[in-house]
Amino acid sequence: MAPEQSAVTFSVGDSVADTEDDDPDEAIILNLPADKIIADWEHETDAGTTTAAAENPDYPADEQLIIVAFRDAIATALDNWQGLDSDTLFEQVAEHDINQYGFPEDRLEQIEPGELDAEWLDSLAERFIDAGWDVTHRATELRLTQYDEEYRITADGTVVGEGEYREPLENIVAIER
């Protein structure tokens, strides 16, 4: 049975995750070719040439094709890729031989940029709440307050804020991350 139709409208540059992957990596939408469906997307596997439709039998073969590349691969190969217009991004990904993947539209969910990299903050937030800190948990950062001192911990592990708790927070982040 095919999943229900998506209510999200995607755009080039959106961050997305594969809903069928238990441990997805963040991907960036590179192209939404209006005239292409998943049956049109061919790629090589160890067994030979196949299509996105063949690899996604739970989705209609005429489902809208979404072309993505993984964020880490793009960021490694392209400096300042976020500032590129959609056509240039697509061209640069191709020029740098970054793998592109075709997905059925309904298999993807939109996420906040960096959200998957920030999942480790969930358990950290619980620890600080249990320790009596005031915690505001956003998708890609924690905001912590203790005795009128405010700090931010970002998804990449950076601790922002000045005060006596900064160094202990950096040590905790180093252990948790």
MIRO-341184 format. One line per 10 residues: number of its first residue (from 1); their letters; for each residue x, y, z of N, C-alpha, C. Coordinates in nm, 3 decimals, always signed. Atoms other than C-alpha are relative to their C-alpha. Layout:
NUM	a	X:Y:Z:X:Y:Z:X:Y:Z | ...;
This chain:
1	mapeqsavtf	+0.085:-0.118:+0.000:+0.000:+0.000:+0.000:+0.088:+0.124:+0.000 | -0.079:-0.122:+0.009:+0.140:+0.341:-0.095:-0.032:+0.093:+0.115 | +0.025:-0.097:-0.107:+0.187:+0.601:+0.177:-0.093:+0.110:-0.047 | +0.090:-0.109:+0.034:-0.059:+0.889:+0.191:+0.076:+0.112:-0.069 | -0.059:-0.111:+0.074:+0.005:+1.187:-0.035:+0.053:+0.106:+0.096 | -0.065:-0.101:-0.083:+0.239:+1.445:+0.113:-0.073:+0.133:-0.008 | +0.060:-0.133:-0.004:+0.097:+1.780:+0.222:+0.107:+0.108:-0.007 | -0.111:-0.093:+0.002:+0.442:+1.942:+0.211:+0.034:+0.035:-0.143 | -0.049:-0.044:+0.130:+0.551:+2.148:-0.086:+0.150:+0.021:+0.014 | -0.145:-0.009:-0.007:+0.923:+2.100:-0.139:+0.052:+0.106:-0.096;
11	svgdsvadte	-0.071:-0.095:+0.085:+1.166:+2.351:-0.288:+0.146:-0.042:-0.009 | -0.142:+0.025:+0.012:+1.520:+2.324:-0.417:+0.071:+0.066:+0.117 | -0.075:-0.050:-0.115:+1.758:+2.366:-0.124:-0.056:-0.044:+0.134 | +0.059:+0.048:-0.125:+1.521:+2.219:+0.136:+0.080:-0.117:+0.056 | -0.059:+0.115:-0.068:+1.667:+1.979:+0.391:-0.110:-0.104:+0.019 | +0.098:+0.108:-0.011:+1.492:+1.642:+0.389:+0.067:-0.124:+0.059 | -0.046:+0.129:-0.050:+1.521:+1.297:+0.545:-0.087:-0.109:-0.060 | +0.069:+0.118:+0.052:+1.423:+0.953:+0.418:-0.083:-0.060:+0.112 | +0.090:+0.050:-0.105:+1.119:+0.841:+0.618:+0.011:-0.150:+0.021 | -0.011:+0.145:-0.013:+1.201:+0.474:+0.558:+0.135:-0.046:+0.053;
21	dddpdeaiil	-0.133:+0.031:-0.051:+1.556:+0.490:+0.692:-0.001:+0.018:+0.152 | -0.003:-0.009:-0.146:+1.599:+0.415:+1.064:+0.105:+0.097:+0.051 | -0.108:-0.092:-0.039:+1.914:+0.630:+1.075:+0.033:+0.088:-0.120 | -0.020:-0.076:+0.123:+1.875:+0.884:+0.795:+0.108:+0.107:+0.012 | -0.091:-0.113:+0.011:+2.131:+1.138:+0.682:-0.076:+0.113:-0.066 | +0.065:-0.117:+0.059:+2.027:+1.489:+0.592:+0.035:+0.009:-0.148 | -0.019:-0.018:+0.144:+1.980:+1.537:+0.219:-0.053:+0.138:-0.039 | +0.041:-0.129:+0.053:+1.936:+1.854:+0.016:-0.068:-0.023:-0.134 | +0.070:+0.013:+0.129:+1.682:+1.878:-0.264:+0.075:+0.083:-0.104 | -0.072:-0.064:+0.109:+1.866:+1.958:-0.586:-0.090:+0.035:-0.117;
31	nlpadkiiad	+0.084:-0.021:+0.117:+1.589:+1.933:-0.840:-0.135:-0.066:+0.022 | +0.137:+0.052:-0.002:+1.215:+1.879:-0.868:-0.050:+0.003:-0.145 | +0.036:-0.007:+0.142:+1.181:+1.801:-1.239:-0.148:-0.031:-0.022 | +0.146:+0.013:+0.014:+0.811:+1.857:-1.313:-0.040:-0.108:-0.100 | +0.034:+0.097:+0.104:+0.823:+1.626:-1.613:+0.059:-0.138:+0.025 | -0.062:+0.130:-0.030:+0.997:+1.334:-1.438:-0.070:-0.069:+0.115 | +0.059:+0.084:-0.104:+0.855:+1.050:-1.233:+0.106:-0.101:+0.044 | -0.103:+0.091:-0.051:+1.036:+0.785:-1.030:+0.033:-0.113:-0.098 | -0.030:+0.102:+0.101:+1.009:+0.538:-1.320:+0.106:+0.049:-0.098 | -0.099:-0.057:+0.092:+1.233:+0.776:-1.519:+0.142:-0.001:+0.057;
41	wehetdagtt	-0.131:-0.012:-0.063:+1.521:+0.776:-1.267:+0.071:-0.135:-0.003 | -0.079:+0.122:+0.010:+1.772:+0.508:-1.366:+0.134:+0.020:+0.068 | -0.132:-0.004:-0.062:+2.086:+0.426:-1.173:+0.057:-0.142:+0.005 | -0.069:+0.129:-0.002:+2.343:+0.150:-1.149:+0.007:-0.056:+0.141 | -0.020:+0.074:-0.125:+2.353:-0.110:-0.874:+0.094:-0.116:-0.031 | -0.084:+0.118:+0.023:+2.567:-0.421:-0.827:-0.068:-0.099:-0.094 | +0.076:+0.093:+0.083:+2.289:-0.612:-1.005:-0.029:+0.055:-0.140 | +0.026:-0.060:+0.131:+2.274:-0.374:-1.303:-0.081:+0.128:+0.012 | +0.078:-0.123:+0.004:+2.058:-0.081:-1.405:-0.140:-0.024:+0.056 | +0.135:+0.007:-0.057:+1.737:-0.019:-1.211:-0.058:+0.141:+0.004;
51	taaaenpdyp	+0.066:-0.131:-0.011:+1.489:+0.262:-1.151:-0.041:+0.025:+0.145 | +0.050:-0.035:-0.134:+1.370:+0.447:-0.843:-0.135:-0.068:+0.022 | +0.130:+0.068:-0.014:+1.027:+0.293:-0.912:+0.019:-0.146:+0.039 | -0.025:+0.141:-0.033:+1.168:-0.061:-0.901:+0.048:-0.016:+0.144 | -0.051:+0.008:-0.137:+1.340:+0.013:-0.570:-0.100:+0.052:+0.103 | +0.104:-0.054:-0.089:+1.026:+0.173:-0.425:-0.136:-0.055:-0.041 | +0.124:+0.061:+0.049:+0.747:-0.074:-0.505:-0.126:+0.042:+0.077 | +0.117:-0.045:-0.077:+0.520:+0.071:-0.233:-0.052:+0.135:-0.047 | +0.040:-0.132:+0.052:+0.494:+0.396:-0.431:-0.041:-0.015:-0.146 | +0.039:+0.006:+0.142:+0.318:+0.454:-0.763:+0.118:+0.036:-0.090;
61	adeqliivaf	-0.111:-0.025:+0.093:+0.562:+0.443:-1.056:-0.005:+0.140:-0.059 | +0.013:-0.135:+0.056:+0.425:+0.780:-1.169:+0.010:+0.109:+0.107 | -0.021:-0.098:-0.108:+0.510:+0.951:-0.837:+0.106:+0.102:-0.042 | -0.095:-0.108:+0.029:+0.692:+1.284:-0.864:+0.141:-0.039:+0.046 | -0.140:+0.025:-0.031:+1.071:+1.242:-0.873:+0.059:+0.120:+0.073 | -0.075:-0.102:-0.072:+1.278:+1.438:-0.621:+0.146:-0.044:-0.003 | -0.143:+0.032:+0.008:+1.655:+1.451:-0.678:+0.071:+0.069:+0.116 | -0.071:-0.051:-0.118:+1.873:+1.491:-0.368:+0.146:-0.042:-0.004 | -0.136:+0.042:-0.032:+2.234:+1.474:-0.255:+0.016:+0.019:+0.150 | -0.016:-0.009:-0.145:+2.354:+1.425:+0.099:+0.077:+0.126:+0.038;
71	rdaiataldn	-0.055:-0.128:-0.045:+2.437:+1.745:+0.286:+0.150:-0.009:+0.027 | -0.142:+0.012:-0.032:+2.773:+1.619:+0.415:+0.086:-0.005:-0.126 | -0.076:+0.009:+0.126:+2.889:+1.533:+0.062:+0.008:+0.136:-0.069 | +0.002:-0.133:+0.061:+2.784:+1.875:-0.067:+0.092:+0.094:+0.076 | -0.079:-0.091:-0.083:+2.943:+2.061:+0.224:+0.149:-0.029:-0.009 | -0.141:+0.037:+0.013:+3.270:+1.868:+0.186:+0.057:+0.049:-0.133 | -0.051:-0.032:+0.134:+3.301:+1.941:-0.186:-0.016:+0.146:-0.040 | +0.032:-0.135:+0.045:+3.153:+2.290:-0.216:+0.002:+0.101:+0.114 | +0.000:-0.108:-0.097:+3.246:+2.596:-0.013:-0.117:+0.092:-0.027 | +0.109:-0.098:+0.012:+2.958:+2.836:+0.052:-0.113:-0.047:-0.091;
81	wqgldsdtlf	+0.104:+0.055:+0.088:+2.710:+2.606:-0.122:-0.137:+0.057:+0.029 | +0.131:-0.053:-0.034:+2.417:+2.761:+0.067:-0.031:+0.128:-0.077 | +0.020:-0.125:+0.072:+2.468:+3.085:-0.126:-0.023:-0.017:-0.149 | +0.016:+0.023:+0.143:+2.437:+2.923:-0.468:-0.148:-0.004:-0.038 | +0.138:+0.013:+0.048:+2.120:+2.961:-0.673:-0.023:-0.145:-0.040 | +0.034:+0.141:+0.020:+1.938:+2.637:-0.751:+0.065:-0.061:-0.124 | -0.063:+0.054:+0.121:+2.072:+2.596:-1.106:+0.149:-0.022:+0.020 | -0.144:+0.011:-0.023:+2.432:+2.660:-1.000:+0.030:-0.114:+0.097 | -0.020:+0.109:-0.095:+2.400:+2.421:-0.704:-0.009:-0.134:-0.073 | +0.017:+0.125:+0.074:+2.272:+2.145:-0.934:+0.121:-0.026:-0.090;
91	eqvaehdinq	-0.116:+0.013:+0.089:+2.555:+2.210:-1.183:+0.127:-0.034:+0.077 | -0.121:+0.023:-0.080:+2.824:+2.220:-0.913:+0.002:-0.141:+0.060 | +0.008:+0.137:-0.052:+2.704:+1.894:-0.759:+0.041:-0.098:-0.110 | -0.035:+0.087:+0.113:+2.730:+1.730:-1.102:+0.149:+0.012:-0.035 | -0.142:-0.021:+0.035:+3.072:+1.886:-1.177:+0.094:-0.063:+0.101 | -0.085:+0.057:-0.105:+3.211:+1.762:-0.845:-0.028:-0.148:+0.025 | +0.031:+0.143:-0.008:+3.076:+1.409:-0.902:-0.058:-0.042:+0.135 | +0.069:+0.034:-0.124:+2.865:+1.418:-0.588:-0.119:-0.088:-0.036 | +0.110:+0.093:+0.030:+2.624:+1.124:-0.587:-0.135:+0.068:+0.018 | +0.137:-0.049:-0.005:+2.265:+1.216:-0.660:-0.093:-0.121:+0.008;
101	ygfpedrleq	+0.093:+0.110:-0.022:+1.967:+1.004:-0.561:-0.141:+0.045:-0.035 | +0.139:-0.029:+0.034:+1.611:+0.989:-0.693:-0.093:-0.066:+0.101 | +0.096:+0.049:-0.100:+1.330:+0.953:-0.439:-0.142:+0.031:-0.042 | +0.140:-0.039:+0.012:+0.953:+0.938:-0.452:-0.025:+0.116:+0.097 | +0.028:-0.117:-0.083:+0.821:+1.266:-0.315:-0.050:-0.038:+0.139 | +0.062:+0.035:-0.127:+0.617:+1.098:-0.042:+0.091:-0.079:+0.094 | -0.094:+0.071:-0.087:+0.918:+0.909:+0.093:+0.087:+0.097:+0.081 | -0.083:-0.100:-0.066:+1.083:+1.233:+0.205:-0.082:+0.086:+0.094 | +0.062:-0.097:-0.090:+1.003:+1.459:+0.498:+0.094:+0.118:+0.015 | -0.080:-0.121:-0.017:+1.118:+1.816:+0.534:+0.046:+0.009:+0.146;
111	iepgeldaew	-0.056:-0.018:-0.134:+1.346:+1.882:+0.831:+0.070:+0.135:+0.007 | -0.078:-0.121:-0.018:+1.526:+2.180:+0.977:+0.145:-0.030:-0.039 | -0.142:+0.024:+0.031:+1.881:+2.219:+0.840:+0.078:-0.030:+0.128 | -0.080:+0.039:-0.116:+2.115:+2.043:+1.082:-0.074:-0.077:+0.107 | +0.082:+0.066:-0.103:+1.830:+1.879:+1.273:+0.050:-0.140:+0.034 | -0.044:+0.137:-0.028:+1.961:+1.524:+1.236:+0.133:-0.002:+0.075 | -0.127:-0.009:-0.072:+2.308:+1.627:+1.351:-0.020:+0.042:+0.144 | +0.026:-0.052:-0.134:+2.147:+1.776:+1.661:-0.075:-0.099:+0.089 | +0.076:+0.096:-0.080:+1.969:+1.461:+1.782:+0.068:-0.033:+0.132 | -0.072:+0.029:-0.124:+2.240:+1.408:+2.043:-0.036:+0.101:+0.109;
121	ldslaerfid	+0.040:-0.101:-0.099:+2.111:+1.725:+2.212:-0.120:-0.044:+0.083 | +0.119:+0.046:-0.073:+1.792:+1.541:+2.317:+0.036:-0.055:+0.138 | -0.037:+0.058:-0.130:+1.960:+1.335:+2.588:+0.072:+0.101:+0.087 | -0.069:-0.105:-0.076:+2.176:+1.630:+2.689:-0.102:+0.092:+0.067 | +0.105:-0.087:-0.056:+1.864:+1.843:+2.741:-0.062:-0.066:+0.123 | +0.058:+0.072:-0.114:+1.717:+1.576:+2.969:+0.092:+0.003:+0.121 | -0.097:-0.004:-0.111:+2.035:+1.568:+3.177:-0.002:+0.135:+0.070 | -0.001:-0.134:-0.061:+2.029:+1.945:+3.228:-0.132:+0.029:+0.072 | +0.129:-0.018:-0.068:+1.658:+1.945:+3.313:+0.003:-0.074:+0.134 | -0.010:+0.078:-0.124:+1.720:+1.670:+3.570:+0.091:+0.067:+0.103;
131	agwdvthrat	-0.094:-0.068:-0.089:+2.003:+1.883:+3.714:-0.052:+0.137:+0.045 | +0.060:-0.125:-0.046:+1.769:+2.181:+3.762:+0.025:+0.122:-0.086 | -0.021:-0.112:+0.091:+1.870:+2.396:+3.466:-0.132:+0.034:-0.069 | +0.111:-0.042:+0.085:+1.612:+2.599:+3.274:+0.046:-0.025:-0.143 | -0.043:+0.042:+0.133:+1.630:+2.446:+2.924:-0.106:+0.032:-0.103 | +0.085:-0.019:+0.118:+1.481:+2.563:+2.596:+0.066:-0.080:-0.112 | -0.055:+0.089:+0.102:+1.530:+2.294:+2.332:-0.057:+0.038:-0.136 | +0.038:-0.029:+0.138:+1.520:+2.409:+1.971:+0.057:-0.111:-0.088 | -0.039:+0.109:+0.090:+1.579:+2.190:+1.667:+0.151:-0.021:-0.005 | -0.145:+0.014:+0.018:+1.952:+2.262:+1.643:+0.082:+0.062:+0.113;
141	elrltqydee	-0.077:-0.055:-0.112:+2.047:+2.408:+1.980:-0.077:-0.014:+0.131 | +0.057:-0.009:-0.134:+1.989:+2.413:+2.353:+0.032:+0.138:+0.055 | -0.025:-0.124:-0.074:+1.949:+2.734:+2.551:-0.016:-0.036:+0.147 | -0.005:+0.038:-0.140:+2.043:+2.687:+2.914:+0.013:+0.124:+0.088 | -0.012:-0.109:-0.098:+1.999:+2.919:+3.211:+0.013:-0.062:+0.138 | -0.022:+0.043:-0.138:+2.131:+2.865:+3.562:+0.055:+0.121:+0.077 | -0.044:-0.112:-0.084:+2.162:+3.138:+3.828:+0.029:+0.125:-0.085 | -0.008:-0.118:+0.086:+2.105:+3.416:+3.570:+0.114:-0.004:-0.102 | -0.101:+0.015:+0.105:+2.382:+3.284:+3.345:-0.064:-0.076:-0.116 | +0.061:+0.062:+0.118:+2.273:+3.200:+2.989:+0.108:-0.055:-0.092;
151	yritadgtvv	-0.091:+0.067:+0.091:+2.442:+2.960:+2.751:-0.081:-0.060:-0.115 | +0.057:+0.071:+0.114:+2.374:+2.807:+2.410:+0.095:-0.112:-0.036 | -0.079:+0.112:+0.051:+2.493:+2.467:+2.294:-0.057:-0.032:-0.137 | +0.045:+0.021:+0.137:+2.474:+2.423:+1.917:+0.022:-0.145:-0.043 | -0.007:+0.137:+0.050:+2.444:+2.104:+1.712:+0.143:-0.046:-0.023 | -0.139:+0.039:+0.024:+2.816:+2.112:+1.632:+0.082:-0.008:+0.128 | -0.068:+0.012:-0.128:+2.902:+2.117:+2.004:+0.059:+0.128:+0.054 | -0.051:-0.128:-0.046:+2.989:+2.484:+2.037:-0.080:+0.047:+0.121 | +0.064:-0.059:-0.118:+2.916:+2.636:+2.378:+0.019:+0.151:-0.010 | -0.002:-0.146:+0.009:+2.826:+3.005:+2.359:-0.049:+0.056:+0.132;
161	gegeyreple	+0.038:-0.063:-0.125:+2.813:+3.219:+2.671:+0.122:+0.016:+0.089 | -0.112:-0.027:-0.090:+3.043:+3.361:+2.935:-0.047:-0.019:+0.143 | +0.033:+0.020:-0.140:+3.047:+3.265:+3.298:+0.072:-0.121:+0.055 | -0.075:+0.105:-0.068:+3.171:+3.013:+3.548:-0.037:-0.141:-0.047 | +0.042:+0.134:+0.043:+2.978:+2.723:+3.391:+0.044:-0.035:-0.142 | -0.036:+0.026:+0.139:+3.120:+2.755:+3.040:+0.094:-0.120:-0.013 | -0.096:+0.109:+0.011:+3.419:+2.525:+3.091:-0.061:-0.135:+0.039 | +0.066:+0.129:-0.030:+3.219:+2.253:+3.271:-0.099:-0.043:-0.110 | +0.091:+0.034:+0.110:+2.959:+2.273:+2.991:+0.078:-0.054:-0.120 | -0.083:+0.049:+0.111:+3.232:+2.232:+2.728:+0.049:-0.142:+0.027;
171	nivaier	-0.044:+0.136:-0.036:+3.359:+1.926:+2.916:-0.113:-0.102:-0.015 | +0.116:+0.088:+0.014:+3.010:+1.774:+2.929:-0.030:-0.026:-0.147 | +0.025:+0.014:+0.144:+2.960:+1.840:+2.557:+0.103:-0.093:-0.062 | -0.105:+0.086:+0.055:+3.295:+1.675:+2.478:-0.026:-0.147:+0.032 | +0.031:+0.138:-0.040:+3.186:+1.363:+2.667:-0.124:-0.053:-0.074 | +0.128:+0.041:+0.060:+2.830:+1.350:+2.525:+0.006:-0.015:-0.151 | -0.002:-0.003:+0.146:+2.916:+1.421:+2.166:+0.086:-0.112:-0.047;
